[in-house]
Every structure is written in structure tokens, then in C-alpha cells.
Amino acid sequence: MKKLNNKLVCIFKIKCGIIYNVKARLDILLTQRKIVDSRSQAESYIKLGKVFVDGVKRTKPGFFTNIDSEIKLLQEVQYVSRAGLKLESVAKIMKINFKDKVVLDVGSSTGGFTDYSLRNGAKKVIAVDVGTNQLHPKLRVNKKVKLHEKTDIRDFNTSQKIDLVVIDVSFISIKEILPSVTKLSNKDTLIIAMVKPQFEAGRNGTNNGVVKNNSYRRKILQEFENWCRINNLYIKNKRDSGVKGSKGNQERFYILKVLNK
């Protein structure tokens, strides 16, 4: 018997009144066993190749396996969202120091960047997002987090001296919000901006939300870099994220500094 709806759980056989060979979706099993916090988190780790079933790597969330299978998650730190893994993939290589820093998280959403910042010693995180009820519950109660919901960064102001800015915005060009970020920065502030080509490309520049043409992606990133130079932003470093977006987009991190501050 197979249950065909959004809560697809198991396949089983019945013979002589005995149920055997019970199977369930891998993403659901990970969640039910409390190996991860949520099904979306399970999906991310599975797609990233972090989940092994009976010693075999499985990369499809919908993979059906016996409910008594041995499942291992090869990920030391579990962030509240995929964004934490993206930042982790570049932060140490790019030598970004979060220890004792005041961090402004622009587009905080579930809080992946906030989570990474705190785990790596941030003194305080100011989380700003236009949405509401998105930040993970464990971060909402963290005294080091100051949350500003329903807040557009372009309307935000603070007297707090900002050491680091981390940016992860969607459905808007990052160029639309960077001028406001620079106003909140000082001469020593580092801006860690994750540029998403899919939101810089325009309506006709993607295929189902994905920038698949590498030459077009390079063109988008070059245009962003030119824009930075024109707008007094020094590109200190840049590196592609080691973790792709959920649809497969290759995003890039930039470390920026404001000139003439």
C-alpha cells in the first residue's frame, strides 16, 4: 500500500495479518528520529550528500528505506538553515573573524547566517528581515539576538557600531539594498554579501529560477563588481559558495569595504 499525498510516509505489505517490510521516506525518517529539526533541513542535508543509509550515501529526500535502517548524518554542526552551511563553506577560507563582533544580518529569514555568527563567537547579532515569524525559535530567545521583523533594511537605522554585515536577500537585486548597508557601515566594517545571480538576472534571465549558462553568470557577476567600484565599494575577497542554492544556483560571496568613510 502506498499513501499518495503530501504526507507520503510508508510502503508496507500485509501477509497473514503480519505487517513487514515497512518503508518510509528518508527525509521523514530523519525528522521523526530527531536527527534534524525539520523536514526542510533533512532535505538540504540529503541533497548535500551528508546522509548515509546502511553505509550508502543517499541524495534523494524521497528515497524509501526500511524504517529500521541505520541512518547517519555526517555533519558536525547542524545550522537552523542551509544558509549556515553556505557561510561555513567560505568563512574560514576567507578568514572572516566573528569573535566578539557585532553583526548585522540583512535578510535574516530562518537565521542561518545568525546561527553561524553566534556559533563562531559573535558578541551580538542584529537580525533584520521584511518577513515575520521566520527566525528559528532557538534564535528568537537568544539574548545575543536583536530581532527587527517587518523591517526593510532601507528603512532601518541604528546607533550601534557594526563590525560585520552579512547579507542574504532574495527576490531583489542586492544592488538595491547595498547603498543602505553602506550608510550603516564605518571605515572598519566588513560586508559579507552573498550575491545570487538568479535575482540579478531579471525575469528573462533564468530557466525555472536557475541561471544555467556559466558565461551569463560570469557576466552578471562582472556587472556587480563594476557596480561596486562605481559605488565606492572595495572588493577585498570573493569566493563561490561551496553549497549551491536549493534549486542548484551557484552563488558567490564577496567581502566588501566602504571606501572614503
N, C-alpha and C positions, 0 to 999 in steps of 0.2 A: 504494500500500500504506500502511495506517495501523496503527501499533502501539498497541493499546488496553490499556495498563496504567499503573501509577503512574509509569513512566519513559517516558511518551509523548514521543517525540523528533522524529520526522520523517515527512513525507509525500513520496513520490517516485514518479516514473513511469519505466518502463523501455521503451525502444523500440529495436529493432535492437541490443540489447546495451549501449545507452548510457543511463546514469542522468542525468536532468536535472530541472530544477525542484525541487531539493531544498529542503524547508522544515523549520523547527524551531520549537518553542515559544519565544516571546520570553524568558520567564524563564530557560529553559535556555541560550539563546544568550548572555545577559548573564553567566551564571555561567561557561560554557565559555570565553568570551573574557576572563575575569578582570576584567571591568568592575566587578563586585561580588564580595564574598566568598562569598556563599551564595545559594541559590535563594530562601530566605525574604526576604532583603534585596532581591533582584531584584523579588520580588512587591510589596514595600512601595513601592519607587520607581516601579514601573509604575503602581500604583493611585493614587499621588500625582500622576501626570501629569508625572513628571520624565524620562520616556524617550521619545525620538523615533526613529522608523524611517523612513529616507529622507525626513526632514524633516516627518513627520507624527506628531503625538502619539498614542501608543497607551496605553490604560489597562487593558487586559485581559492578565494574565500568560499566559493560554493562547492568545494571538493567534499564528497561524502566519505566519512570514515567511521569505523566501528566506534561505538561510544566508550569502549574500554581501551581504545588505542592510547599509546604513550605519546603525549604531546609536549614538545619542548619549545620554549621561546628563547632564542639566543639574542637577547637584548638586555644588557646590564641595567640601563636606566630606561624606565617607561615614562615618557613625557605625556602630558594630557592631550596632545595632538601631534599630528605629523610634522607641524611646523618646527617643533622642538628638535626633531631628527634632522631637519634641513639645516637649522642653525648649528647643530652639533657637527654636521659634516664639514663645516668650513671654519668654525670659530678658532679651534686650536691651530690649524694650519695657517690661518691668517693672523694668529697671535692677538686675538681680541681678549682683553682682560676685563672681566666683570667684577672682580673682587672689590668690595667697598664702594661700588659705583652707584650713582643714582641714574636709573634707566627710564627712558620714556619709550613705551611700547605703543606704536601707532598702528592701529588696526589689530588690536589685541585678540579679538574673537574668543576662541576657547582658551587661549593662553599659552600656546606652545613656546613662544619666544619669552614670555614672562616666566614660565616654568624653568626654561633653560637658564635664564639670567639668575634666578634665585638659587638654583642648584649650584651655580658657579660663583656664588659669593656676593651677588648684588646687595647693596645696603637697602635699596628701595626701588620699587617699580611703579611708575605712574602709567596705568593702562587706560588707553583712550580708544573708544570704538563707537561708531554710529549706531550699532545694534544694541540689543538689551537681552539680558538673561543668557548670554553666551559663555561668559567666563566660567571655567570649571569650578565646582563648589569648593574644592580644597584651596583654590587660589582666592576665592571670594572672602574666605575667613582668615587669610594670611595677613597679619598685621603689617607686613612689609609692602603690601599691595594697596595702592590708592586707585580705586576704580572710578572712571568717568564714562558712564554709559550714555547712549543717545547724544554723543558729542562728536561733532565734526572737528577734526584737528585744525581746520581752517578758522574755526571759531574759538579755539582753545587758547588759554593763556595761563601762565604760572610764574610765580616769583622764584620757584625752586631752580637752583643751578643744575643743569642737566649735563651729566658726563657722557652718557651714551644714548643714542636713539636707535631703536630697532624698528624697521618698517616692513609690514606685510599687509598690503592692501589689495583688494580685488574689485573688479568691475569699474575701475577708474584708473587712468594713467597716473603713475607715480609722480609724473611731472606736474600734475595738478596740485599736489599737496606738499611737494618739497619746498617751495617758497615759504610756506607757513612754518615748516620744520626749521628752516634756517633762521627764522626770526626768534625761535625759542632756543637756539644754539648760541654758544660762545666760541671764542677762538680755539678752545681746547676740546670741544665736543666732537666725538666721532659719531658719524651717522652710518649705520649698517643697514643698507637698503637692499631688499630683495626685489629685483626687477623681474616682472612676469611678462614675457613677450606677448602672451595671449591677450593681455589687457593694454598693450601698447600698439597692437596691430590694427585696431579698428575693426569694424563689423565684417568687412570682406577679407580680412587678412588671416582668418583661421579656418580650419576644417573641423567642424563639430567642436569648436573651442580649443583646438590644438594647432600650434604653429609647427608644421611638419617639415617645412622647407628650411634647411640649415642656412642657405645663403640669405633667405629673407630674415631669419632670426638674427644673423650677424648684422644685417642692415639695420634692424630695429635697435640692436644694442649699440651700434656705432652712432646712430642718431641720438640715442640717450647720452652717450659720452660727449658728443659735440654740444648737446644742450647743457650739460653740466659745466663745461668750460665757459660757455657764453654766460652762464648764470653764477659765476664765481664759486664753483664747487670743484675742489681739487680731488681727483681720484687717486687715493692713496694705495688702494689694492682692489683686486677683483678676482672672483673665482666662481665657477659654476657650482651650483648646489650638488652635493653627492646623492641627494634624494630628489627624484623628479616629482612634479605635481601629480595629483591623483589621476589626472587624465593622460599623463605622460609628457607634459610640457617640461622642457629643460630651462630652469630659471637660473638667474645669476645674482650673486651677492656682490655689492660694491661697498667699500669703505670710503666715505666721503668726509671732507673737512671744508668748512666755510672759509673762504679767503676774505681778507680785508675786514676782519671783525675786530 
